[in-house]
């Protein structure tokens, strides 16, 4: 027996499903060999498929299987909910979700565990205690003692029954039938989205998501008290479900027509009150054994992965008692919250849904495939822009010039913003607001950070309202840095990173990013870190490269921050301008150790066109950081701070104007494709398609002239203004490039590209 203060050396895992395998894989990576016992001869592949959400995918990334699992399914980046008439109730971006077959995930996990670690056809009979070690009794009469026993034996867990005999499973009010359709046309139309259609009278819904280029995973959720499917044959179940869906849109009939009913699966979901604890003595419960998740939460496989991984990390690094206590402290509250959320979702499922769920701003939209386009050529008012749009734009230039320069839209903002300002002005008076920001605006910011950007939790009291993201950068640098400190920033990147660091007396250390590929070199970042390094500055999506940083890159940078005790200043002002097949991942949505050292900055100029109102906010990871940022902002003196009018406008943007942003991104996507194609056809020009932002960064080095000279030439000879790729704007790595902004109309962009082509042809 190992000394009591040592981590466990002998671990038994009961169950070789998702939770048990996640635990075993993590233990193996920590140099520990557990023993697994499973009741089946072959690990069960029942269950058809599911969605791995951001928390489940984060575990797969941590155990080195992120890329492999993403190859097995299809990513979704958007959630859309309709009623049976095709009316849009919800349409929003979501953190990265992966739709895949359950069997594919299990096979991937099983390949990481040597087969001789798993003892098959051994069913747990019960758990008992014998002195300081628990004993596993098997139904064949064997008994095994161990330092720790992990119950991962599913919904009907015998380990749980041994620990908590009073815990009873209940039949849920919502049943679910799942299937997979061979439907390539529909898989393409889903376009990386999770689609759900609900009956406005409650009690019936159908959801679908593509799991490959040709296959669609679907589920039907129904009121189990009214609809009896258990005991029916597959054909009878399928026929019953089809009758239920008679009034649903035609695409549901199309889905059913392309489904093999014999391969449908009736989910065996149950309901269980939260247990008083996930541990007892030296026994721990994980996955469905610890908590059954109602199907409406979509958390079953995801929490199973988290449980197994987190428990294994604690067991490999702490004495047994400390490890189990840490696991229970970390997971009990989280899983209880998921269970209670499932109960709320269940109640909502039976409620009439249109008036409760549909944001009023969406009332005019009737079909989820419909484009809402208010960005036609006649919507750009050049007369107004030539009076108001400064900062290298229309009002700063002669009237015969085309401006493709500074990055804010040429279009009038969403009507709800103007109405909110009008209402506030009409009500009066114009009083001082609180220095931290209006409480109702900070609450909106916190909600959006969680619901849209994937932060794991944001307290409004840790939101500091600033008069722009630029101001937030200067405040962050002023608080976090001392003279002589070093900050790693990328080359090229927007000049505000340099300016904010230097204003704090610190030294920017530039790490080159390949402007052709947009690849961030983790080894180069690591090599640039010195004992004086205090921070890494992130611009994601990246200005000017248009690169959206992937999870692997962000995790690698986050790990460097942890290893070297660095802050991450994450400028995410472009996060809503991301194009199909790409996804913005908020730095603060990453694992807690990374989020705890991240200061996130958000603004309203790029997405909502509120540059002139100068409003943004910083998200602090804890109270102490917020206090430091607030003091560094000098807002309490009333000498600095953000206008209340600006906050009113920004609150309206966050509360009511996401459909406008989504339509704007659709317009930009069309312009992006058009402009990239045009530029790449110009002799001497190479242009990479941006993944996010409305910025192009074409390489014009083939002309053999400095960027500043080419910029001046285009101004003088072609009467078109862009931004030169100079060190002053972006760093030395920008040389040989031009930055072109395209948040404008198709006709203005076309005219601007015509002039660029003409001007370059004169070189």
C-alpha positions in Angstrom: 0.0 0.0 0.0 1.4 3.4 -1.0 1.8 6.1 1.7 -1.4 8.0 2.4 0.1 11.2 1.1 0.8 9.8 -2.4 -1.5 9.8 -5.4 -3.4 6.6 -6.1 -1.5 3.8 -7.8 -4.3 1.3 -8.1 -7.4 2.6 -9.8 -10.4 0.5 -10.9 -12.8 2.0 -13.5 -16.2 0.4 -13.8 -17.5 1.0 -17.3 -15.7 1.4 -20.6 -18.0 4.1 -22.1 -17.2 7.7 -22.9 -16.7 8.8 -19.2 -14.6 5.7 -18.3 -12.5 5.9 -21.4 -11.8 9.6 -21.0 -10.6 8.9 -17.4 -8.4 6.0 -18.5 -6.8 7.9 -21.4 -5.9 10.8 -19.1 -4.5 8.5 -16.5 -2.4 6.8 -19.1 -1.0 10.1 -20.3 0.0 10.8 -16.6 1.8 7.4 -16.4 -0.9 5.5 -14.5 -2.4 2.2 -15.6 -6.0 1.7 -14.4 -8.0 -1.5 -14.7 -11.3 -1.2 -16.5 -14.3 -3.6 -16.0 -17.2 -3.6 -18.5 -20.3 -5.6 -18.5 -20.4 -6.0 -22.3 -18.3 -8.2 -24.5 -18.0 -5.2 -26.9 -18.3 -1.6 -25.8 -21.8 -0.5 -26.7 -22.2 1.6 -29.9 -25.9 2.3 -29.2 -27.1 5.8 -29.5 -26.8 7.0 -33.1 -25.1 10.3 -32.7 -24.8 13.6 -30.7 -23.3 17.0 -30.6 -19.9 17.6 -28.9 -20.2 21.2 -27.6 -17.3 23.5 -26.7 -16.7 21.9 -23.3 -16.5 18.4 -24.8 -14.3 19.5 -27.6 -12.0 21.3 -25.1 -11.4 18.0 -23.4 -10.6 16.3 -26.7 -8.1 19.0 -27.4 -6.5 18.6 -24.0 -6.0 14.9 -24.5 -4.6 15.4 -27.9 -7.6 14.1 -29.9 -9.1 17.4 -31.0 -8.0 17.2 -34.7 -8.8 13.5 -34.9 -12.4 13.9 -33.6 -13.1 16.9 -35.8 -12.2 14.7 -38.8 -15.0 12.3 -37.8 -17.9 14.7 -38.0 -19.0 18.1 -39.2 -18.6 21.4 -37.4 -21.6 23.7 -36.8 -21.2 27.4 -36.0 -24.8 28.6 -35.9 -28.0 27.7 -34.2 -31.4 28.5 -35.7 -34.8 27.8 -34.3 -38.0 28.1 -36.3 -41.7 27.5 -35.7 -43.7 25.1 -37.9 -44.6 28.1 -40.2 -40.9 28.8 -40.9 -40.8 31.9 -38.7 -37.4 32.5 -37.2 -37.4 32.5 -33.4 -33.7 32.4 -32.8 -30.8 32.7 -35.2 -27.3 33.2 -33.7 -23.7 32.2 -33.9 -22.6 29.5 -31.4 -19.2 28.3 -30.1 -17.7 25.5 -32.1 -20.0 22.4 -32.0 -19.2 19.0 -33.6 -22.0 16.7 -34.9 -20.9 13.1 -35.2 -21.9 9.4 -34.7 -21.6 8.1 -31.2 -19.8 5.0 -32.5 -17.1 7.1 -34.2 -16.2 8.8 -30.9 -16.2 5.6 -29.0 -13.9 3.9 -31.6 -11.5 6.9 -31.4 -11.4 6.7 -27.6 -11.0 2.9 -27.5 -7.9 3.1 -29.8 -6.1 5.1 -27.1 -6.6 2.4 -24.4 -4.8 -1.0 -24.7 -7.4 -3.8 -25.0 -5.7 -5.8 -22.3 -6.6 -3.0 -19.8 -10.3 -3.8 -20.2 -11.8 -6.9 -18.5 -15.0 -7.7 -20.5 -18.2 -9.3 -19.4 -17.7 -8.3 -15.7 -20.8 -6.7 -14.1 -20.5 -4.8 -10.9 -22.5 -6.4 -8.1 -21.8 -3.8 -5.6 -19.2 -1.7 -3.7 -18.3 -2.2 -0.1 -15.7 -0.8 2.3 -12.9 -2.8 3.9 -10.7 -0.7 6.1 -9.2 2.1 4.1 -9.7 0.6 0.7 -13.0 0.0 -1.1 -13.9 -3.4 -2.5 -15.5 -4.1 -5.9 -17.7 -7.2 -5.9 -18.4 -8.7 -9.4 -21.4 -10.8 -10.3 -19.1 -13.9 -10.9 -18.0 -13.9 -7.3 -14.7 -12.1 -7.7 -13.7 -9.2 -5.4 -11.0 -6.6 -6.0 -9.6 -4.0 -3.6 -8.2 -0.8 -4.9 -7.0 2.7 -3.8 -9.9 4.2 -5.7 -12.9 2.9 -7.5 -14.5 5.0 -10.3 -18.1 4.4 -11.2 -18.6 5.0 -14.9 -21.3 2.4 -15.4 -24.0 4.5 -16.9 -27.6 5.5 -16.2 -28.4 2.3 -14.3 -25.2 2.4 -12.3 -24.8 -0.3 -9.7 -21.9 1.7 -8.1 -24.3 4.6 -7.6 -26.9 2.3 -6.1 -24.3 1.0 -3.6 -23.4 4.6 -2.6 -26.8 6.2 -2.7 -29.5 3.5 -2.6 -32.3 6.1 -2.1 -31.5 7.9 -5.4 -34.3 7.0 -7.8 -34.5 7.4 -11.6 -37.7 8.8 -13.0 -39.1 8.7 -16.5 -38.7 12.2 -18.1 -41.6 14.1 -19.6 -39.7 14.4 -22.9 -38.9 11.4 -25.1 -36.6 11.4 -28.0 -36.2 9.4 -31.2 -33.0 9.7 -33.3 -32.0 8.7 -36.7 -29.6 9.4 -39.6 -30.8 10.3 -43.1 -28.7 10.0 -46.2 -29.6 13.4 -47.5 -26.8 15.2 -49.3 -29.0 18.1 -50.5 -30.2 18.9 -47.0 -26.8 18.4 -45.5 -25.5 21.1 -47.8 -28.4 23.5 -47.1 -27.9 23.2 -43.4 -24.7 25.1 -43.9 -22.9 24.4 -40.7 -25.9 25.1 -38.5 -27.9 23.3 -35.8 -31.6 23.6 -36.9 -34.5 23.1 -34.6 -38.2 23.5 -35.5 -40.7 23.7 -32.6 -44.5 23.5 -32.4 -45.6 26.8 -31.0 -48.2 25.0 -28.9 -45.4 23.2 -27.1 -44.5 19.5 -26.6 -43.0 18.7 -30.0 -39.8 19.6 -31.8 -37.5 18.2 -34.5 -33.8 19.0 -34.8 -31.2 18.3 -37.4 -27.5 18.8 -38.1 -25.2 17.5 -40.8 -22.6 15.0 -39.6 -21.0 14.7 -43.0 -21.3 16.1 -46.5 -24.1 13.6 -47.2 -25.6 12.6 -43.8 -28.0 14.4 -41.5 -28.4 13.4 -37.8 -32.0 14.2 -36.7 -34.0 13.9 -33.5 -37.6 14.2 -32.6 -38.5 15.3 -29.1 -42.1 14.7 -27.9 -44.3 14.6 -24.9 -43.8 11.1 -23.6 -46.9 11.2 -21.5 -49.1 11.6 -24.6 -47.0 9.6 -27.1 -46.1 6.0 -26.4 -43.2 4.7 -28.4 -41.5 2.2 -26.0 -42.4 -1.4 -26.9 -43.3 -0.5 -30.5 -41.4 -1.9 -33.4 -39.0 0.4 -35.3 -41.5 0.7 -38.1 -44.4 1.6 -35.8 -42.3 4.1 -33.9 -41.3 5.8 -37.2 -44.8 5.9 -38.5 -46.1 7.4 -35.2 -43.4 10.1 -35.4 -44.2 10.9 -39.0 -47.8 11.5 -38.2 -46.8 13.8 -35.3 -44.8 15.9 -37.8 -47.5 16.3 -40.3 -47.8 20.0 -40.0 -44.0 20.7 -40.0 -42.3 22.3 -43.0 -41.6 20.3 -46.2 -37.9 19.9 -45.3 -38.9 17.7 -42.4 -40.9 15.4 -44.7 -37.8 15.4 -47.0 -35.7 14.3 -44.0 -38.0 11.5 -43.1 -38.3 10.2 -46.6 -34.5 9.7 -46.7 -34.2 7.9 -43.4 -34.0 4.1 -42.9 -36.5 3.6 -40.1 -34.9 0.3 -39.0 -31.8 2.3 -37.9 -33.7 4.8 -35.7 -33.0 4.7 -31.9 -35.3 5.4 -29.0 -33.2 7.3 -26.5 -33.4 5.8 -23.0 -33.3 9.1 -21.1 -34.1 9.3 -17.4 -34.3 12.0 -14.8 -32.4 11.9 -11.5 -32.3 14.4 -8.7 -28.8 15.9 -8.1 -26.9 13.6 -5.8 -25.7 15.0 -2.5 -22.1 14.3 -3.6 -20.2 12.7 -6.5 -17.9 10.9 -4.1 -18.1 8.7 -1.0 -14.9 7.7 0.8 -12.6 6.4 -2.0 -15.3 5.9 -4.6 -16.2 8.5 -7.3 -19.0 8.7 -9.8 -18.6 10.1 -13.3 -20.8 10.6 -16.4 -24.3 9.2 -16.4 -23.5 7.3 -13.2 -23.1 10.6 -11.4 -25.8 12.6 -13.1 -28.2 11.9 -15.9 -28.7 14.8 -18.2 -32.1 15.4 -19.8 -31.8 15.2 -23.5 -32.7 18.9 -23.9 -29.4 20.0 -22.4 -27.3 18.2 -25.0 -24.7 17.7 -22.2 -24.6 14.0 -21.7 -21.4 13.1 -23.7 -19.8 16.5 -23.0 -20.1 16.3 -19.2 -19.0 12.6 -19.3 -15.8 13.7 -21.0 -15.2 16.5 -18.6 -15.8 14.3 -15.5 -13.4 11.6 -16.6 -10.7 13.9 -17.6 -10.9 16.2 -14.6 -11.1 13.3 -12.1 -8.0 11.7 -13.7 -6.0 14.9 -13.5 -6.7 15.2 -9.8 -6.0 11.5 -9.1 -2.6 11.7 -10.8 -1.5 14.8 -8.9 -2.9 14.7 -5.4 -3.3 12.4 -2.5 -6.5 10.4 -2.9 -8.7 12.2 -0.4 -7.6 15.6 -1.7 -8.1 14.5 -5.3 -11.6 13.2 -4.7 -12.5 16.3 -2.7 -11.2 18.6 -5.5 -13.1 16.7 -8.1 -16.4 16.9 -6.2 -15.8 20.6 -5.5 -15.2 21.3 -9.2 -17.9 19.2 -10.8 -20.8 18.9 -8.4 -21.9 22.5 -8.8 -21.4 22.4 -12.6 -23.4 19.3 -13.1 -26.1 20.3 -10.8 -26.5 23.5 -12.8 -26.8 21.4 -16.0 -29.5 19.3 -14.4 -31.5 22.3 -13.2 -31.1 23.9 -16.6 -32.5 20.7 -18.1 -35.6 21.0 -15.9 -36.1 24.6 -17.0 -35.7 23.6 -20.7 -38.2 20.8 -20.1 -40.7 23.3 -18.7 -40.1 25.7 -21.7 -40.6 22.7 -24.0 -44.3 22.4 -23.0 -45.0 26.2 -23.1 -46.3 28.2 -26.0 -43.1 29.4 -27.5 -43.5 32.2 -30.1 -44.2 35.1 -27.7 -41.8 33.8 -25.1 -38.8 33.2 -27.3 -39.0 35.2 -30.5 -37.2 38.5 -30.3 -39.5 41.2 -31.7 -36.9 42.4 -34.2 -37.1 39.0 -36.0 -40.9 39.1 -36.5 -40.6 40.1 -40.1 -38.4 37.1 -41.1 -40.2 34.1 -42.4 -37.7 31.6 -43.6 -34.3 30.6 -42.2 -32.8 30.4 -45.7 -33.9 34.0 -46.5 -31.4 36.7 -46.8 -32.2 39.9 -45.0 -30.3 42.5 -47.0 -30.5 46.2 -46.3 -27.1 46.8 -47.8 -28.0 47.7 -51.4 -26.1 50.3 -53.3 -28.6 53.0 -52.6 -28.2 52.6 -48.8 -24.8 54.4 -48.8 -25.3 58.2 -48.5 -22.0 59.7 -49.8 -23.3 63.2 -49.2 -23.5 62.5 -45.4 -20.3 60.5 -45.4 -18.3 63.3 -46.9 -19.4 65.5 -44.0 -19.1 63.0 -41.1 -16.7 60.1 -41.9 -13.2 61.3 -40.8 -10.1 59.2 -39.8 -8.7 58.7 -43.3 -12.2 58.3 -44.8 -14.6 60.2 -47.0 -14.6 63.5 -45.0 -10.8 63.5 -44.9 -10.4 63.2 -48.7 -11.1 65.2 -51.8 -14.6 64.6 -53.3 -13.3 62.8 -56.4 -11.7 60.0 -54.4 -12.9 56.6 -53.4 -12.2 55.7 -49.7 -11.4 52.0 -48.9 -9.5 53.0 -45.8 -10.5 53.1 -42.2 -12.5 50.2 -40.9 -16.0 51.1 -40.1 -19.2 50.7 -42.2 -20.4 53.1 -44.8 -24.0 52.1 -44.0 -26.5 53.6 -41.6 -26.8 51.6 -38.4 -29.7 49.4 -37.4 -33.0 51.3 -36.8 -33.3 50.1 -33.2 -30.1 52.0 -32.2 -31.5 55.3 -33.6 -34.8 54.7 -31.8 -33.1 54.0 -28.5 -31.1 57.2 -28.8 -34.2 59.2 -29.7 -36.2 57.8 -26.7 -33.3 58.7 -24.4 -33.0 62.2 -25.8 -36.7 62.8 -25.6 -36.9 61.7 -22.0 -33.9 63.8 -20.8 -32.1 64.9 -18.6 -28.5 64.2 -19.5 -27.1 63.3 -16.2 -23.7 61.7 -15.2 -23.7 58.0 -15.3 -21.8 55.7 -12.9 -18.1 55.7 -13.7 -18.0 51.9 -14.2 -20.8 52.1 -16.8 -24.6 51.9 -16.8 -25.7 48.8 -14.9 -28.2 47.7 -17.6 -25.5 48.0 -20.3 -23.0 46.0 -18.2 -25.7 43.3 -17.8 -26.2 43.2 -21.6 -22.4 42.9 -22.1 -22.2 40.1 -19.6 -25.1 38.2 -21.2 -23.6 38.5 -24.7 -20.2 37.4 -23.5 -21.8 34.2 -22.2 -24.5 33.5 -24.8 -22.7 34.6 -28.0 -19.0 34.5 -27.2 -18.9 31.4 -25.0 -17.4 32.8 -21.8 -17.9 30.4 -19.0 -19.5 33.0 -16.8 -19.3 36.8 -16.6 -20.3 38.8 -13.6 -21.6 42.3 -14.8 -19.6 43.8 -11.8 -16.4 42.8 -13.7 -17.4 44.7 -16.9 -15.6 48.0 -17.2 -17.1 50.3 -19.8 -14.6 52.3 -21.8 -14.7 54.9 -24.5 -13.5 52.4 -27.2 -11.5 49.3 -27.4 -8.4 51.5 -28.0 -9.0 53.1 -24.7 -9.4 49.6 -23.1 -6.0 48.6 -24.5 -4.3 51.7 -23.0 -6.0 51.1 -19.6 -5.0 47.4 -19.6 -1.4 48.2 -20.4 -1.3 51.0 -17.8 -2.5 48.6 -15.1 -0.6 45.5 -16.0 2.8 46.9 -17.1 5.7 48.7 -15.6 8.5 50.6 -17.3 10.9 48.1 -18.9 8.4 45.2 -19.0 8.1 43.4 -22.4 5.0 42.6 -24.3 4.8 40.1 -27.2 2.8 41.4 -30.1 2.5 40.2 -33.6 4.0 41.6 -36.7 2.0 42.8 -38.6 -0.8 44.0 -36.3 -2.8 47.2 -35.7 -0.6 50.0 -34.5 -2.6 50.5 -31.3 -0.8 47.5 -29.8 2.5 49.3 -30.1 1.1 52.6 -28.9 -0.6 51.2 -25.8 2.4 49.2 -24.7 4.9 52.1 -25.2 2.5 54.6 -23.4 2.9 52.4 -20.3 6.7 52.6 -20.6 7.0 49.0 -21.7 8.7 47.5 -24.7 6.8 45.8 -27.6 8.6 42.6 -28.7 7.4 41.7 -32.2 6.9 38.1 -33.4 6.6 37.8 -37.2 3.4 36.3 -38.6 3.6 34.9 -42.1 1.5 37.5 -44.0 0.9 35.0 -46.9 -0.4 32.1 -44.7 -1.4 33.9 -41.5 0.2 31.2 -39.5 1.2 32.0 -35.9 4.6 30.4 -35.0 4.3 29.1 -31.4 8.0 28.3 -31.3 8.8 31.9 -32.2 6.5 33.2 -29.5 8.1 30.8 -27.0 11.6 32.0 -28.0 10.6 35.6 -27.6 9.7 35.2 -23.9 12.2 36.5 -21.4 12.2 37.1 -17.7 10.9 40.6 -18.4 7.9 39.5 -20.4 4.6 40.3 -18.8 1.9 40.0 -21.5 1.0 38.7 -24.9 -1.3 40.8 -27.0 -3.9 39.0 -29.2 -5.9 40.5 -32.0 -8.5 37.9 -33.0 -9.8 38.1 -35.7 -6.6 39.6 -36.8 -6.2 43.1 -38.3 -4.8 43.3 -41.0 -4.4 39.7 -41.9 -8.1 38.7 -41.5 -7.0 35.4 -39.8 -9.4 33.9 -37.2 -7.2 32.1 -34.7 -8.1 28.4 -34.2 -8.5 26.6 -30.9 -5.2 24.8 -31.1 -3.3 28.0 -31.6 -5.1 29.8 -28.8 -4.6 26.8 -26.4 -0.9 26.8 -27.2 -0.5 30.5 -26.5 -2.6 30.0 -23.4 -0.3 27.3 -22.2 2.7 29.6 -22.7 0.9 32.2 -20.6 0.3 29.7 -17.8 3.9 28.4 -17.9 5.4 31.9 -17.8 2.8 33.7 -15.6 1.8 36.1 -18.4 -1.3 38.2 -19.0 -3.3 37.9 -22.2 -4.7 41.1 -23.6 -7.3 39.9 -26.1 -8.6 42.4 -28.6 -11.8 40.8 -30.0 -13.4 43.8 -31.6 -13.8 41.9 -34.9 -15.3 38.8 -33.4 -18.7 39.2 -35.1 -17.3 39.6 -38.6 -16.4 35.9 -39.3 -17.2 34.1 -42.5 -18.7 30.6 -43.1 -16.6 27.6 -42.1 -14.7 29.7 -39.6 -15.5 30.4 -36.0 -14.3 33.0 -33.5 -13.2 31.5 -30.2 -13.1 33.9 -27.3 -9.8 33.6 -25.3 -11.9 33.7 -22.1 -13.9 30.7 -23.3 -10.8 28.5 -23.0 -10.0 26.4 -19.9 -10.2 28.2 -16.6 -6.4 28.5 -16.1 -6.2 30.5 -19.4 -9.4 32.5 -18.8 -8.1 33.6 -15.4 -5.2 35.5 -17.0 -7.2 37.0 -19.9 -8.5 40.6 -20.2 -11.0 40.6 -23.1 -11.8 43.8 -25.0 -14.9 44.3 -27.1 -16.3 47.2 -29.1 -19.1 48.3 -31.4 -17.5 50.2 -34.2 -16.9 47.2 -36.6 -20.0 45.2 -36.2 -22.6 48.0 -35.5 -21.1 51.0 -37.1 -20.8 53.0 -33.8 -17.2 54.3 -34.3 -18.2 57.9 -33.6 -19.9 57.0 -30.4 -16.7 55.6 -29.0 -17.9 52.8 -26.8 -16.4 49.5 -25.7 -15.8 47.4 -22.6 -13.2 45.3 -20.9 -14.0 42.0 -19.2 -11.9 41.3 -16.1 -11.4 37.7 -14.9 -11.7 38.5 -11.2 -12.6 41.3 -8.8 -9.0 42.3 -8.1 -8.2 42.8 -11.8 -11.4 44.8 -12.3 -10.4 47.1 -9.4 -7.0 47.6 -10.9 -8.4 48.3 -14.4 -11.0 50.7 -12.9 -8.3 52.7 -11.0 -6.1 52.8 -14.1 -9.0 54.1 -16.2 -9.3 57.3 -14.1 -13.1 57.0 -14.7 -13.8 57.7 -11.1 -12.4 61.2 -11.5 -15.0 62.0 -14.2 -12.1 63.1 -16.3 -12.5 59.9 -18.4 -15.2 57.5 -19.1 -17.9 56.7 -21.7 -20.9 58.8 -22.6 -24.2 57.6 -21.4 -25.7 58.2 -24.8 -23.1 55.8 -26.3 -24.0 53.1 -23.8 -27.7 53.5 -24.6 -26.9 52.9 -28.2 -24.6 50.0 -27.5 -27.1 48.3 -25.3 -29.7 48.6 -28.0 -27.2 47.0 -30.4 -26.6 44.0 -28.1 -30.3 43.6 -27.2 -32.0 44.0 -30.5 -29.7 44.3 -33.5 -28.0 40.9 -34.1 -30.1 40.2 -37.2 -28.7 43.4 -38.7 -25.2 42.2 -38.0 -25.9 38.8 -39.4 -27.2 40.3 -42.6 -24.2 42.6 -42.8 -21.9 39.6 -42.6 -23.8 38.0 -45.4 -23.3 41.1 -47.5 -19.6 41.3 -46.6 -19.1 37.6 -47.5 -20.3 38.3 -51.0 -18.1 41.3 -51.4 -15.1 39.4 -49.9 -15.4 36.7 -52.6 -15.8 39.2 -55.3 -12.9 41.4 -54.2 -10.4 38.5 -53.7 -11.2 37.1 -57.1 -10.7 40.6 -58.7 -7.4 41.2 -56.9 -5.9 37.8 -57.7 -6.6 38.4 -61.4 -4.6 41.7 -61.3 -1.0 41.2 -62.5 1.5 41.4 -59.7 -1.1 41.1 -56.9 -1.7 38.1 -54.6 -4.5 38.2 -52.0 -5.4 35.7 -49.4 -9.1 35.5 -48.6 -9.7 36.7 -45.0 -11.5 34.4 -42.6 -12.8 37.3 -40.6 -12.9 41.2 -40.6 -13.7 43.2 -43.7 -10.1 43.8 -44.5 -8.0 42.6 -47.5 -4.2 42.6 -47.3 -3.0 42.0 -50.8 0.7 41.4 -51.5 2.0 44.0 -54.0 5.7 43.3 -53.5 6.1 42.1 -57.1 6.0 45.7 -58.2 9.3 46.3 -56.4 8.2 49.6 -54.9 7.8 50.5 -51.2 4.2 50.3 -49.9 4.1 54.0 -49.2 5.1 54.8 -52.8 2.4 52.5 -54.2 -0.2 54.1 -51.8 0.8 57.6 -52.9 0.7 56.5 -56.6 -2.8 55.2 -56.2 -3.9 58.4 -54.5 -2.4 60.6 -57.2 -3.1 58.7 -60.4 -6.1 56.5 -59.6 -7.9 58.7 -57.0 -8.4 55.8 -54.6 -7.4 55.7 -51.0 -6.2 52.5 -49.2 -3.8 52.1 -46.2 -0.1 51.5 -46.9 1.5 48.4 -45.3 4.1 50.4 -43.4 5.8 49.8 -40.1 4.0 52.9 -38.7 0.6 51.3 -39.2 1.3 47.6 -38.7 4.9 46.8 -38.1 7.8 45.9 -40.5 6.1 42.7 -41.5 3.5 44.7 -43.4 5.9 46.0 -46.0 4.9 45.0 -49.5 1.2 45.0 -48.8 -1.8 47.3 -48.9 -4.8 47.2 -46.6 -8.2 47.5 -48.3 -11.4 47.9 -46.3 -14.7 46.9 -47.9 -17.6 47.6 -45.5 -19.4 49.5 -48.3 -21.7 48.9 -51.3 -21.0 46.6 -54.2 -20.8 49.6 -56.6 -18.3 51.6 -54.5 -16.1 48.5 -54.0 -16.3 47.7 -57.7 -15.3 51.3 -58.6 -12.5 51.3 -56.1 -11.1 48.0 -57.5 -11.3 49.4 -61.0 -9.2 52.3 -59.9 -6.7 50.1 -58.1 -6.3 47.9 -61.2 -5.9 51.0 -63.4 -3.4 52.6 -61.0 -1.3 49.4 -60.6 -1.2 49.1 -64.4 0.6 52.4 -64.6 3.5 51.2 -62.4 
